[in-house]
Amino acid sequence: MRNTFAREMTIFAKERSDVVLLSGDIGNRMFDDFKIIAPERFVNCGIAEASMMSIASGMALSGLRPVVYTITPFLTSRCFEQIKIGIAYHNANVIIVGTGSGLSYAELGPTHHSLEDIGILSTLPGLRILAPCDSLELSAQLKESLSFDGPTYIRIGKKGEPNLIQNTIKTSIGKINLIKDGCDILIMGIGPILGEALEASNNIKSVFDKNVKVVSLGSIEPLDESFLSEMVEKNFKCWITLEEHGFNGGVGSKINNWLIQNVKKRNFDVINLCTPNRFINKLGKQNYLRKELKLDSAAIFEIIRKYV
Amino acid sequence: MTRLEKNTFKKLTDISLLIRKRTVITSFEAKIPHLGSCLSCVDILVYLYFLELSINPEKFEDIDRDRFLLSKGHAAPVLFQVLAEKGFFSLSELKEFGENGSFLHEHPPKPGIIKGIEAATGSLGHGFPMGIGMAISAKIQKKDFNIYALLSDGECNEGSIWEGALLAPKLKLDNFIGIIDYNKWQATGRTKDIMNIEPFVDKWQSFGWHCQEINGHNFDEIHEAFLNAHKTVSKPSIIIANTIKGKGVSFMEDDNNWHYRTPNNHELESALAELSTDRKK
């Protein structure tokens, strides 16, 4: 994903003279192409995320389109107030891109896990919150974010994640993206972990010949409410939410809230798969932690089989 | 020293007196605190708005205007007075200061709500790096305007100030001028006792800034400091302005109670008596 991000930024560097890339001293070689095209529009702000965020705000107020990039926890929880005031309150045209989100940096420990970023940032009025599941969705979201006014937060993974979405994406902000169609069970989630849902769905198909629908809720704020309304009318036995994020303020809680406010009587179960509300001390690779936390394809398979 | 022309000096002195008087009255009427912090930076603001900044209230969104950020946002009451006197809005609009439902309260709101305000400040340590962002933008856009930010000494406790202080010299932002209203007090005590920032000039110089120390109540010294700042190439400038908290009203001067207090009837009368040489009223 981050290579896609760098590639898209290089294109923007060429196409738009107002795009500036701010980095918190990471991804240096990644942006070599950007720096060749627009050296004066690449600013390594050092390991100083709070001021970097305010600097981006000042740039946006001057008519530029800054894109701020570093590791998610340092870009979100560390400078929440700079985002609240400089970005959200000023409605500044800043795109905040956090890399290594969720458990992408699993083995780096709780300092590098970001399992609360969506929760804290979604308390801020007017901030778009996006979490692409793959490079295709990321590219679409980046392009759209640059063409819209107002601030955007994009939560991305690391590198090497497989593409999950089959079709070309025209619009992504405020819209879900379909990964696999189905009519028995609905899985809605965010980020590359949807690969686990797709695998579980394929296994269910081959073992039970049942169809699990898998969609990316890559646009969390704004949420695709018309899609949700449409799904309520279908005959799914169960809705499953899936995310590498804690329950509080995550996608699961948002779907639950939406159901409470919009659906009087439902005839399907809702299961929220998310990270536990505790710091994770027993570390390992991302796929190890997904397994330990019962967020991997095998765990998802076990949940679904009860319904088919 | 390059002295100001006599008439200019007098004009600035008169405006400062007027602004001090109005600020004290507003603090009394609307029960707005931070009077001491406001009075210490009156002369700096008056110099900026009436001699230094390239701004026009008629074209307040002109893309080539100089930008001023009140990083010490709690001095908004005096900034509003200066903006009104400069013509950004009418004095009658200031009448609603502090009233329920008014936009005019204790800190500057985001741009677009009150004419002439470039950024919402009030949480310390934000305006300064935002100004640095504007200065980088001006370089990228090849614009000639300057960016000014007024900081408080207490504000220099904030880490984000020093993050920005490290970055600006690297980027050779000679279009950025910071001014520190060094009144030696912060909310609950002496700056030197709470978080000693001395040796202050040495700190800024060692960070790579063009740093000057002046008397922030002397218009000739303020004038020369800005002239020097403009002559500085490839370095951002910081002007450490030694000031007196509560300047202009004898019983408020250097008394930190006026960080939060507002004057009562008797104190208002005494203050106005001291500020009564105002011939404009």
Interface residues (C-beta under 8 A of the other chain):
Chain A: V20 E40 R41 V43 C45 G46 A48 A50 S51 M52 S54 I55 A56 S57 G58 M59 A60 L61 S62 G63 L64 P66 E81 Q82 I85 G86 Y89 H90 N91
Chain B: I63 K110 P111 E118 A119 A120 S123 G125 H126 F128 P129 M130 G131 I132 G133 M134 A135 I136 S137 A138 K139 I140 Q141 G159 S160 E163 G164 L166 L167 L171
